[in-house]
Amino acid sequence: MLQERSNSEDDTSEEFVCVADFSANGGNQLSFSAGDKLMVHERISSDWWWAELRGSFGYVPSSYLQPENGHAVENEEEDAWQDEEYFGSYGTLKLHLEMLADKPRTETYRQVILRNREALKGRVVLDLGCGTGVISLFCATLAEPEAVYAVEASAMAEHTKTLVKDNGCEGVVRVFRGRVEELELPERVDVLVSEWMGNCLLFEYMVESVLHARDRWLKEGGVMWPTRATITMVPCEATDYFNEKVGFWDNPYGLDFSCLKPLARQEFFSRPKFSYDLQPQDCLCAPSDVITLNMHTLQVSDLERLQGEFSFSVEKAGFFHGFTAWFSVGFYGVEGNGAVLTLDTGPHSAPTHWKQTLFMLDTAVTVRPGDLVRGSVVFIRNPVWRRHLTITFQWSISSSSSSSSSSSSDDDSTQSQVQTKTFPMWR
Ligand code: GJV
């Protein structure tokens, strides 16, 4: 899993080349096209720089820019995936312990195999990103597959080979160490199983590796586990979090620190908050699915931009502090027998290690039952840093004025201006 990186370079003006199109979202941003050359005057933060293009000034996302002299371009491709860091982090037990100890997650995969044990008989399975091999071992011990190919790029693969032997599965499970994109497998497979889901589903974009493996190794008519993946959202209150990060500055120790509040908003609310535990009572209404991916038809190119729409009808009075997002995945039966199992990482299901992801607005809005929060959300993959993305929300709130005397002719509803906020995750 990837960490935020800081950029500690000097702030003298320098020319940069834009590597992809960018359209400005807020008033202070600057639009540009791939190939444009712009002058960066100040590196305000690691993500947003103050720049000039053909006489206009504005903020630009630093990750879309490359130095004009183009140094370190040779390593660009590898670096863009941060594979050394990524697979390095999966080479130790820390993350595997977290995933294995996550009962709802691991138990769902176990149940999927149990319920398909008959159908798996004599089939060939690819377990992509097998880690310690738990899913492969479930296959070998709970069903009777012909073979299981367990693929793992990190150093953990060496331990996985031992685990397979120690559990008496070496006749069925074969461990391959390497990136699936670069490996030769003995044959095509009937089932491609993988646990690839990152924060907010897409972060890390391991899903791209899954799609490559599908196109290369899954037989015609083979099955994908999970079969579909869905991103769900809800507008929510986050009073404690708001007070902890921004409300705090109002009056600490009897002093007026409130001038720091804009800075606090910028620092704490400009990125999503991972591992957020949304309390069901903080949901302002019922959640809604915004994006669903069909793992059989999804294409790598689709991942560049995914858009969803929402229309939430507020059910309780409160403060609209932000949106919370999470995902669920569904598993269909091997024989198309429909038997669907779901792993849901939302606030109304058993907690998982993913928890939820919170996107805080800059200012809280008071809402009442019947108010409509309508808009869209777009997931744009970072054109340079391939495991990262930005998420842009656009929304407006319409409220019908309270004293609803049924008499008055037209709707007295007022609609707020369209608001927009973009969250880098992480670059
Ligand atoms: N080839 C082989 N192993 C991989 C690949 C790949 N292309 N990509 C990821 N892995 N749910 N967010 C491995 C990685 O080393 C790790 O052990 C596992 O797959 C991902 C674990 C789940 N991460 C997630």
Residues whose N, C-alpha, C, O or C-beta is under 5 A from the ligand:
A	BS01	GJV	F87 Y90 L128 G129 C130 G131 V151 E152 A153 S154 G178 R179 V180 E195 W196 M197 G198 M206 S209
